[in-house]
């Protein structure tokens, strides 16, 4: 039994890609996308016609409307391959605007439903800012399920749980990146691997806290740098994995045991109002820096997609 097969015995495997042509090989349950992945896909010859035909079909619509049509078009293709859900992201440039995030999420869901897809098969991805979490709170009350992304701090996970969001995506690899860069020459890769990896430790803490307090929000580890991080989180509710790492898991027969779900040390329940949340996030240098960096990066790629669409419209 290869490692991918072993992993599926402990966690739901989700493909982290906009490349739906690769999906069938790995048979994931769900798939996630983000602006960077969609941009990467549309730059490939296999997907350029999809972008061109979508833009042509909505030539007279606003730029935002066309972008949403493109995102949903990719989501529809992905849902032909996966039996579960697809995550589609709200524009990162709206990360600090609750009202605009809610409106954009409702429009995405309306497009999916108009195409015959039940809203239960869609997760709306929103950055885990205070404003994003409040948008998710409102959307969840209306039966629109959310995936809170760019999650690096424990306070973000707690606020998401209090908002009763369906799923969170804590970013393992980006946490690892920050601590490795911060340590510089003092970084000991062997000593900070597997269960000692700072990204793995962050997700483990969140997972254990949720289970201890009966929180229904699902934890989906994301942004992996190596297969060791993945196997160290086996047992997590879901794990979203890039195609290259899925291939590495598939190619290895090395056995591993379920990592999460054991007897963890008890954690006291905590809650954050807006002021406490902002202070806790500010107090975590890693989370503050990586959240801002992530939003900026997704915003840049969203801008590049805008430019591609405008170029096609002007032909």
Secondary structure, 3 states (H helix, E strand, C coil): CCHHHHHHCCCEEEEECCCHHHHHHHCCCEEECCHHHHHHHHCCHHHHHHHHHHHHHCCCCCHHHHHHHHHHHHHHHHHCCCCCCEEEECCHHHCCCHHHHHHHHHHHHHHHHHCCCCHHHEEEEEECCHHHHHHHHHHHHCCCCEEEEEECCHHHHHHHHHCCCCEEEEEHHHHHHHHHHHHHHHCCCCCCCHHHCHHHHHHHHHHHHHHHCCCCCEEEEECCCCHHHHHCCCCCCEEEECHHHHHHHHHCCCCCCCCCCCCCCCCCCCCCCHHHHHHHHHCCHHHHHHHHHHHHHHHHHHHHHHHHHHHHHCC
